[in-house]
Amino acid sequence: MKHLSLVAVFLTVMGPLCAQTANGDPYNSADRTSLLFNNPAPGKLPVKFHYYFPRGNQLVVEMSNPLQAGRIPDIDSVIRAAWQLLQPFADSLQDQLASRRVDVVSSRTETTIRLLTYPQRETVFRLRGTDTAQVKVEMDTLRIVMQVPVGIPDALRRKAEKLGQEVPVSWTQPLVLLLLLNQLPDMNRLSTADLFWVQQSLKTATDSLRRRKNGSFSRHTLHFNVDRRQQRPSQVRYYSHRSAPLPALETGLQFARGSFVPSAGVGLMLEWRPKPRPDADRTINTYRLLWEPLFFFGRSADGKTTLDRNDFVTFKYSGRDEDPKNDRKWRYYETVSIGYQIRHRGPWLQPRTIKVGLPGVETWRFRLEPEFLFNDLFRNFSPSLKATIVFE
């Protein structure tokens, strides 16, 4: 009898496990549902444009690649079509106090829909005069996942051609339209003119980003006010916080010790980009280690031109908020530098001279900053104004 009981327990436990193994799929139905509707995971695509509509409604366009902006289907038509797909389920959408998430996954052959309803966990009331009404605070979510084509990257195209493989014309990557709504029917009340402006601003903004010199815009987020037809002042969000050492090159001219002194700087540069706050500009911190020769010209006793080269090893820090719109305007430039003389020639400087640079102003690649030369604890102190052109 004891043996029979053990066999019964064993079969009771192993029965469901064998049934799950028999169907050939290690995932249960809940996991398969998540794989279908959470791929890509919400908020994980690298390019996000936030659009803020009146009455608190929002549209977030999430793209795998900025090139998709010019190939998105008409957003207004997509939202209207999604509203029509939900009409057979209108009865289940009547409760105005419940929060909902609706997922629409579209492919070339079919469209799959998931409806999730979340009853309010807390009761909220709004009082207006003598009237009391229960209200919903949480927003409804509509998430539309599409596959939008992008061009083949040049590197992949060259590799395929090198291997003699057929190069496809384009490939598709996920694109998400995420609507955050006070009530789900608000999706059908969004203005066609507003959605048309959203479509145009997507293409304009991505074209502007691609024209910029820096090619590391793999992740960025932009925010727009739809009613004002303008971009919010928040800047591009950079997730690559540091760069590898890069070559640094600059040339300068300053008046020091009674002579115009040209100079050059060659070395390495390291950039650090702290992750900005939503209300902050993008700050770039740059560190340079330079070999910096200063060239002093003079005349000998017989009237010939002489050249004395004095070399410095210079460490320079600079920090600035990058604003492409103001690149060619004069603005404050935060910098500090210190250099130590490693080669002494001529009567212009004393051995072991130190030079210190302080903050100045800049426009584009041209910078003006004060620089001071001295030796032996501020002996032979000499101020100068240095003009520098930086090649980046």
GIMO-V271575 format. One record per helix or strand of 2 or more residues. SS is the DSSP state (@ for helix, = for strand). FROM is the first residue (numbers start at 0). LEN is the number of residues. If there is no record, write none. Layout:
BEGIN
<<SS:FROM:LEN> <SS:FROM:LEN>>
END
This chain:
BEGIN
<<@:1:21> <@:28:9> <=:46:6> <@:53:3> <=:57:6> <@:65:6> <@:74:11> <@:86:7> <=:98:8> <=:110:8> <=:123:5> <=:130:5> <=:139:12> <@:153:9> <=:169:12> <@:183:6> <@:191:20> <=:219:6> <=:229:2> <=:245:11> <=:258:14> <=:282:17> <=:304:17> <@:323:3> <=:330:13> <=:353:10> <=:365:10> <=:378:13>>
END
